[in-house]
Amino acid sequence: MIDFKFGVRTYIMGVLNVTPDSFSGDGVYQDADKAVEAALKMVEDGADIIDIGGESTRPGAEPVTTEEEIKRVILVIKKLSKRISAPISIDTAKSEVAKQALDNGALIVNDITGLESDPGMIGIIREFNANVVVMHIKGTPQTMQKNPSYGNLIEEIKDKLKNIIEKAVKGGIKKENIIVDPGIGFGKTLEHNLEILNRLSEFKELKQPVLVGPSRKSFIGKLTGEEPCGRIFGTAASVALAIKNGADIIRVHDVKEMKQVAVVSDAISRSGDK
């Protein structure tokens, strides 16, 4: 498990997509050495965690087989775990992928389905005493952006995350190992995403560290008109406000720039905590 002191500063999770169809245009598919070098650069730039994913979760993305996902990520994890001390996270909803990743040096499972798509996932996380990021999603990547609606957005997300936490703890996962993610862009409209960021502090009521992933998301594109790689300033604004409103971990593609945003945001928003 990871040993972070949440509440002292914001931690940076760097995104490493080893897929051919990442929405953000940063995939390094089928080139393990290139992926490792990209991860090393992220750590040099200030990443505290490297999050490795072998299956795109962009809206409408088609699922890949367990075998294909393993082929994409495990060699990268094997090579990278020998070269960095920063914890490695595996972005997967498949228990077999998680098992092999944890067995080869990963310490965190980042499950966008909130432990719901694979009944074996809780047992694997318990077995390895791993940390887990549980995210809220409405639907699946194939359906999530087809007119998502809520009666009470924040309360519904909080209630769902609370239920996931209770299920995880009942299944033997330590409560202190659980990180929550409200799931920006996963079954949410532009207005939903803005409300989540604006009311992020309310998720602290769950008494778990909060991870937020606004990086290069489509809501920024809708506001700015920029393509994913041109959304760095929109991402920076989102990250700064997320930190001000209580984010503990920021999941980003542009590590060097967002590290600077986090350092300055922490200096401002946490100045009264000293």
Secondary structure in CASP SS format (residue, H / E / C, confidence):
PFRMAT SS
TARGET T0000
AUTHOR 0000-0000-0000
METHOD secondary structure of the structure
MODEL  1
M C 1.00
I C 1.00
D C 1.00
F C 1.00
K C 1.00
F E 1.00
G C 1.00
V C 1.00
R E 1.00
T C 1.00
Y E 1.00
I E 1.00
M E 1.00
G E 1.00
V E 1.00
L E 1.00
N E 1.00
V C 1.00
T C 1.00
P C 1.00
D C 1.00
S C 1.00
F C 1.00
S C 1.00
G C 1.00
D C 1.00
G C 1.00
V C 1.00
Y C 1.00
Q C 1.00
D C 1.00
A H 1.00
D H 1.00
K H 1.00
A H 1.00
V H 1.00
E H 1.00
A H 1.00
A H 1.00
L H 1.00
K H 1.00
M H 1.00
V H 1.00
E H 1.00
D H 1.00
G C 1.00
A C 1.00
D C 1.00
I E 1.00
I E 1.00
D E 1.00
I E 1.00
G E 1.00
G C 1.00
E C 1.00
S C 1.00
T C 1.00
R C 1.00
P C 1.00
G C 1.00
A C 1.00
E C 1.00
P C 1.00
V C 1.00
T C 1.00
T H 1.00
E H 1.00
E H 1.00
E H 1.00
I H 1.00
K H 1.00
R H 1.00
V H 1.00
I H 1.00
L H 1.00
V H 1.00
I H 1.00
K H 1.00
K H 1.00
L H 1.00
S H 1.00
K C 1.00
R C 1.00
I C 1.00
S C 1.00
A C 1.00
P C 1.00
I E 1.00
S E 1.00
I E 1.00
D E 1.00
T C 1.00
A C 1.00
K C 1.00
S H 1.00
E H 1.00
V H 1.00
A H 1.00
K H 1.00
Q H 1.00
A H 1.00
L H 1.00
D H 1.00
N C 1.00
G C 1.00
A C 1.00
L C 1.00
I E 1.00
V E 1.00
N E 1.00
D E 1.00
I C 1.00
T C 1.00
G C 1.00
L C 1.00
E C 1.00
S C 1.00
D C 1.00
P C 1.00
G C 1.00
M H 1.00
I H 1.00
G H 1.00
I H 1.00
I H 1.00
R H 1.00
E H 1.00
F H 1.00
N C 1.00
A C 1.00
N E 1.00
V E 1.00
V E 1.00
V E 1.00
M E 1.00
H C 1.00
I C 1.00
K C 1.00
G C 1.00
T C 1.00
P C 1.00
Q C 1.00
T C 1.00
M C 1.00
Q C 1.00
K C 1.00
N C 1.00
P C 1.00
S C 1.00
Y C 1.00
G C 1.00
N C 1.00
L H 1.00
I H 1.00
E H 1.00
E H 1.00
I H 1.00
K H 1.00
D H 1.00
K H 1.00
L H 1.00
K H 1.00
N H 1.00
I H 1.00
I H 1.00
E H 1.00
K H 1.00
A H 1.00
V H 1.00
K H 1.00
G C 1.00
G C 1.00
I C 1.00
K C 1.00
K H 1.00
E H 1.00
N H 1.00
I E 1.00
I E 1.00
V E 1.00
D E 1.00
P C 1.00
G C 1.00
I C 1.00
G C 1.00
F C 1.00
G C 1.00
K C 1.00
T C 1.00
L H 1.00
E H 1.00
H H 1.00
N H 1.00
L H 1.00
E H 1.00
I H 1.00
L H 1.00
N H 1.00
R C 1.00
L H 1.00
S H 1.00
E H 1.00
F H 1.00
K H 1.00
E H 1.00
L H 1.00
K C 1.00
Q C 1.00
P C 1.00
V E 1.00
L E 1.00
V E 1.00
G C 1.00
P C 1.00
S C 1.00
R C 1.00
K C 1.00
S H 1.00
F H 1.00
I H 1.00
G H 1.00
K H 1.00
L H 1.00
T H 1.00
G C 1.00
E C 1.00
E C 1.00
P H 1.00
C H 1.00
G H 1.00
R C 1.00
I H 1.00
F H 1.00
G H 1.00
T H 1.00
A H 1.00
A H 1.00
S H 1.00
V H 1.00
A H 1.00
L H 1.00
A H 1.00
I H 1.00
K H 1.00
N C 1.00
G C 1.00
A C 1.00
D C 1.00
I E 1.00
I E 1.00
R E 1.00
V E 1.00
H C 1.00
D C 1.00
V H 1.00
K H 1.00
E H 1.00
M H 1.00
K H 1.00
Q H 1.00
V H 1.00
A H 1.00
V H 1.00
V H 1.00
S H 1.00
D H 1.00
A H 1.00
I H 1.00
S H 1.00
R C 1.00
S H 1.00
G H 1.00
D H 1.00
K C 1.00
END
